[in-house]
Amino acid sequence: MNWSWLIDHAEVIIIVAFLLLAAAHVIRDCRLKKATNDKEESEQEASKKDKQQADEYYKVYEGHRGILRTWLVAYGIGAPVIVLANVTIWDKLQASPVAIDLAARFLGGVFCQVLLAFINKHVAWGNYSQHDTPNLKGCWWAKLTDKVSEQYWIDLGLDVLTMCLFIKATWLLVTKVLLA
């Protein structure tokens, strides 16, 4: 298999996969709404034990989410710093035609994570504020943050895009700079 073609077209593949994931999410939402209407009464009778278990699962998710974001941002900043600190690698990188591409990919991955943190921060504030201040419950901001908080594909898509950018940047660094 010709891996270079796959790596060269990784962004297009990721965008197509992201769009397919979004389409699948919309289809799933339609199916879930129908199933929700059929089972609305049984869902309203969910036990307190189920709620506690969901809270425990969320705490685990929250911990892993923070760890992943920390690792991704650290890699996106740390890898370029290591390259810049090594004189031999820096000299090779300056002579390489992929230097700007490498920088863009590392910065792009960090940007994805900062954007995701920005979105999650404001969604969390919107969800908090509408429960803390009852007169905000029906406003446009509360409706928007409720809807966005249900869209897991945003987190998944930006995390996958970040990892793809970092993988491609690392691949270019190794193959076009270090081994060149």
C-alpha positions in Angstrom: 0.0 0.0 0.0 1.2 3.5 -0.9 1.2 5.2 2.5 2.6 8.5 1.2 -0.6 9.1 -0.8 -2.7 8.4 2.3 -0.6 10.7 4.4 -0.6 13.5 1.8 -4.4 13.4 1.6 -5.1 12.9 5.3 -6.8 16.3 5.7 -9.3 15.5 3.0 -9.9 12.1 4.4 -10.5 13.6 7.9 -12.9 16.2 6.5 -14.9 13.6 4.7 -14.9 11.3 7.8 -16.0 14.3 9.9 -18.9 15.1 7.5 -19.9 11.4 7.5 -19.8 11.4 11.2 -22.0 14.5 11.3 -24.5 13.0 8.9 -24.6 9.8 11.0 -25.2 11.9 14.0 -28.2 13.6 12.4 -29.7 10.3 11.4 -29.1 8.9 14.9 -30.8 12.0 16.4 -33.9 11.4 14.3 -34.0 7.8 15.3 -33.4 8.7 19.0 -36.2 11.3 18.9 -38.7 8.7 17.7 -37.5 6.2 20.3 -37.6 8.9 23.0 -41.2 9.7 22.2 -42.1 6.0 22.5 -40.3 5.5 25.8 -40.8 8.9 27.4 -42.8 7.6 30.3 -40.2 4.9 31.2 -37.3 7.3 31.0 -39.1 9.7 33.4 -39.1 6.9 36.0 -35.3 6.5 35.9 -34.0 5.5 39.3 -31.8 7.5 41.6 -29.2 4.8 41.3 -29.0 5.2 37.5 -28.4 9.0 38.0 -25.6 8.3 40.5 -24.0 5.8 38.2 -24.2 8.3 35.3 -22.5 10.9 37.5 -19.7 8.5 38.3 -19.2 7.8 34.6 -19.1 11.5 33.9 -16.4 12.1 36.5 -14.3 9.4 34.8 -14.9 11.0 31.4 -14.1 14.4 32.7 -10.8 13.2 34.1 -9.8 11.5 30.8 -10.9 14.5 28.8 -8.6 16.8 30.8 -5.7 14.4 30.6 -6.1 14.0 26.8 -6.3 17.8 26.2 -3.2 18.3 28.4 -1.2 15.7 26.5 -2.3 17.1 23.1 -1.5 20.7 23.9 1.8 19.6 25.5 2.8 17.6 22.4 1.7 20.5 20.1 3.9 22.9 22.0 6.6 20.6 23.3 7.6 18.9 20.0 8.4 22.2 18.3 10.3 23.5 21.3 12.4 20.3 21.3 13.1 20.8 17.6 14.0 24.5 18.1 16.3 23.7 21.0 18.3 21.2 19.1 20.8 23.1 16.8 21.3 20.1 14.4 17.6 19.6 13.9 17.0 23.3 13.6 19.6 23.7 10.9 18.0 20.8 8.9 14.5 22.3 9.4 15.6 25.7 8.1 16.9 24.1 4.9 13.7 22.0 4.5 10.8 23.0 2.3 8.3 21.6 4.9 9.2 23.9 7.8 6.1 26.1 7.4 3.9 23.1 6.9 5.2 21.6 10.1 4.6 24.8 12.1 1.1 25.1 10.7 0.2 21.6 11.6 1.5 21.8 15.2 -0.1 25.2 15.7 -3.3 24.0 14.0 -3.5 21.1 16.5 -3.0 23.4 19.4 -5.6 25.8 18.0 -8.2 22.9 17.7 -7.7 22.1 21.4 -7.9 25.8 22.5 -11.1 26.2 20.4 -12.6 23.1 22.0 -11.8 24.4 25.5 -13.4 27.8 24.5 -16.6 26.1 23.2 -16.8 23.8 26.3 -16.2 26.7 28.7 -19.0 28.8 27.3 -21.4 25.9 27.0 -20.7 25.0 30.6 -21.3 28.6 31.6 -24.6 28.7 29.7 -25.8 25.5 31.3 -24.8 26.7 34.8 -26.3 30.1 34.4 -29.7 28.9 33.3 -29.9 26.6 36.3 -28.6 29.2 38.7 -30.8 32.0 37.3 -34.3 30.7 36.5 -35.3 33.6 34.3 -32.5 32.7 31.8 -33.9 29.2 31.3 -35.8 29.9 28.0 -33.5 32.5 26.5 -31.7 31.9 23.2 -28.3 31.4 24.9 -29.7 28.7 27.1 -31.2 26.8 24.2 -28.0 27.1 22.2 -25.8 25.8 25.0 -28.2 23.0 25.7 -28.1 21.9 22.0 -24.3 22.3 21.7 -23.7 20.4 24.9 -25.5 17.4 23.4 -23.2 17.4 20.3 -20.4 15.0 21.3 -19.2 14.8 17.7 -17.7 18.3 18.1 -15.3 17.1 20.8 -14.6 13.8 18.9 -14.0 15.6 15.6 -11.6 18.2 17.0 -9.7 15.6 19.0 -9.3 13.4 15.9 -8.3 16.4 13.7 -5.7 17.4 16.3 -4.2 13.9 16.4 -4.2 13.7 12.6 -2.4 17.1 12.4 0.2 16.0 14.9 0.7 12.6 13.3 1.2 14.2 9.9 3.6 16.8 11.4 5.6 14.2 13.1 5.7 12.0 10.0 7.0 15.0 8.0 9.5 15.9 10.7 10.9 12.4 10.7 10.9 11.6 7.0 11.6 15.0 5.4 13.9 16.6 8.1 15.5 14.1 10.4 16.1 11.3 7.8 16.7 13.6 4.9 
